């Protein structure tokens, strides 16, 4: 039986899901193509993901293609309760609500695993890690996992290196259609939109420090640059740092940036990027936010410990007063700003990412027994198919190579 906060909220969730359906032609196309075939009949698909309208649309597409779908949230603050309620009304099992404690979060993960999934969509790898720790009896049943995010792929590779995998894990995050669009344009736009929505502050003229210049960091930095902010980049990778410099950003160590930034957004996937050493040097009234998957990039434990006073300023913003008299504002408890304090990526972006996840689940269903038990890439054919569907939905045509051109490109003479 589902465990959600309030099952009566479903009407609001229905409106949200119906709205996003208007702008998800890829998922709609795949559902219409495969629902008559009952593609996932008798298969349990587990989704550990940010439970909002776009992910609900994907869950319902799986259900309409024959799957038994069971969902939980991948972050205690990213579940939208009305969307969860609507999914339950539509016959999807849900174990999630906004504001779960860590123990409740883990209990909900366990409830999902008790449904003995055949296929898993993971976002951060928490569900798969718990399977390895406590539900090893399921390893032979699972056909494979599609991992959605950078942090999760890192954990999957670490697990594979440490003890090995018992089924394939597809690094959906590493596909071009994911990182070039979702990580860059999606996180860039949704993080800044959430910042503006929660603070009602002007971007232009402020000094933003973006920690990390991977695809997420550069997406945020370029959006800020376009909105006329002053942008500083901190990095540990010399190549990425050089790229940021060549693209017009200031680059410096965090120990220098903390003295200059008005707003900080972390996007590294690592822990304690802004830590106890840095807090005393931050400007009075500085705003800290995180765009990474886990709430470890800002050392919230240290900030809680050294603060002499804490106040809830408004929804999603907490004030911390230090002994030096300075105030630090933190958005969404240091959890990912675009989902814990917003609606997540733009709909059109997630249509691409969820189109990939849909076809990855199909690919695992059909090929799992013949695939190596390791972290593997999304097949190039899947990416091409999703790109073509998206272009067709937008009425865009492109050129194709002639036989002569193909022969020329394949020739060494």
Secondary structure, DSSP 8 states (H G I E B T S, - for coil): --B-S-GGGHHHHHHHHHHHHTT-HHHHHHHHHHGGGTTTTT-EEEEEE--SHHHHHHHHHHHHTT-EEEEEESSTTT--HHHHHHHHHTT-EEE--TT--HHHHHHHHHHHHTT--SEEEESSSHHHHHHHHH-GGGTTT--EEEE-SHHHHHHHHHHHHHT--SSEEEEGGGSHHIIIIIIIIIHHHHHHHHHHHHH----TT-EEEEE--SHHHHHHHHHHHHTT-EEEEE-S-HHHHHHHHHTT-EE--HHHHTTT-SEEEE-SS-S-SB-HHHHTTS-TTEEEEE-SSSTTSB-HHHHHHH-SEEEEEETTEEEEE-TTS-EEEEEGGGSBHHHHTS--S-HHHHHHHHHHHHHHHHHHHHHGGGS-SSEE---HHHHHHHHHHHHHHTT-------HHHHHHHH---
